[in-house]
Structure formats: C-alpha cells, structure tokens
Amino acid sequence: MASEELQANHFQPPAPAPAPPVPPGTLPQYPEMILAAIEALNEENGSNKSSISKHIEATYGNLPPAHTTLLTHHLNKMKSAGQLLFIKNNYLKPDPNAPPRRGRGRPPKPKSPLPPGTVSPPPRPRGRPPKSRDATAPPPPPKPKATSTTATVSGKKRGAAEGCRRRCGCGSTSCYRHRWCAPRAWQAS
C-alpha cells in the first residue's frame, strides 16, 4: 500500500509521443534537422551534441548508419559558417541582432569612392616592381662571363694556389696552419 501511495504522489504526466518515423528517403537535410532540434530543445545555454543527436533519432527514426559522423561534420560546418555558435561545449543559434563575425587577419583599408566618370587604374601586380628604365636608353649590355684557367667547382677555388696570406702572413703555398699544408713548411718559417 505504501508503494502505491508513493507512486500516486509522484505521478508524472506522460511524455509527448514522438512523431511517427519519417521514411529514410524523405529525411530533411542535416542542417535543417540540427536547427529544428536546437529550437525544439530550447535550452537556455544551448544544446550539446548528444542531446541534439537523441532528439534527431527520436524524431526521425531511421537514420543512416553514419549518423554520428554526419552530425559531427555538419555541426562543425555550420559552426565555421557562422550558422551556429559553440559556447562551453553547447551549440546555439546566433542572435540575429549581433554584429557579423569578422574573419582572421587584418581588415582591408576602406576604399574612397572615385568621382564619377573616372576609370579605376588596374591593380598593382604582386612582388617587387622592376627597376625603372629610361625609355630612350639602349638596353644594358650583357655581363661578360668570367673565364678561369683553372677548373672551378661550385665557384670555389681548390688547392692552396693563393698562398698563406690569410692568418700567419708567411706567403708559403704549404703552410702548416692550414689543413692542406705539410708540417715542414710551418717549422721552416
């Protein structure tokens, strides 16, 4: 008897019956289902992904097997497009009176309007501008190629032909301080 009184005191009204399942071929697009779920749940701080998913499953019944993947994809897509706000792990619709979201980076400079009848100049090309040339001057002669008697590999001279004038000043072509020289030459000077 006591249990019957407890059950009678804690009587809850029956939950509204979910709408009949929609045939799979006539499912609305995911963004429409997501927005409808957020509006129907009408939570103050927004709705999280699991509550949106449960509402869609209860409302539309037969969903594709990749429902969670599709839901995540469309939530991220709508969030990046500005159709949804993501605050503290909850999704909510943006305020229609809020200013539009600014993109990344520096905003462009405001352009001053041109007076009527003027033609706008062509846009400047990217990169460094070429050197200015006198229109009447002939083109500069091509630079002569340096010819060397010794074979150069990657523009660097090989061997000790220039002598030891770098550090010790001995003038020898075989200085001990440099790796290609014999030890005798350093001791002699």
Residue pairs with C-beta under 8 A, 6 or more apart in sequence:
18 58
18 59
19 59
20 61
21 60
21 61
21 62
22 60
22 61
22 62
23 62
24 62
24 63
24 64
27 33
27 60
27 63
28 36
30 70
30 71
30 74
31 74
31 78
31 83
33 56
33 59
33 60
34 52
34 56
34 71
34 74
34 75
34 78
34 84
34 91
35 83
35 93
36 59
37 47
37 51
37 52
37 55
37 56
37 59
38 46
38 47
38 52
38 84
38 91
38 92
38 93
39 93
40 55
40 59
41 47
41 51
41 52
41 55
43 51
43 90
43 92
45 87
45 88
45 90
45 92
46 85
46 87
46 88
46 90
46 91
46 92
47 55
47 90
47 91
47 92
48 89
48 90
48 91
49 71
49 72
49 75
49 91
52 71
52 75
52 91
53 67
53 68
53 71
56 63
56 67
56 71
57 63
57 67
64 70
75 84
75 91
78 84
79 85
79 86
79 91
82 94
82 100
82 101
83 93
83 94
84 91
84 92
84 93
84 94
85 91
85 92
85 93
85 94
114 120
133 139
150 157
150 158
150 161
159 180
160 173
160 174
160 175
160 178
160 180
160 181
161 173
163 171
163 172
163 173
164 170
164 171
164 172
164 173
164 175
164 177
164 178
164 181
165 171
166 178
167 177
168 175
168 177
168 189
170 185
170 186
170 189
172 181
172 185
172 189
173 181
174 180
174 181
174 182
174 184
174 185
175 181
175 185
175 186
175 189
176 182
176 183
176 184
176 185
176 186
176 187
177 186
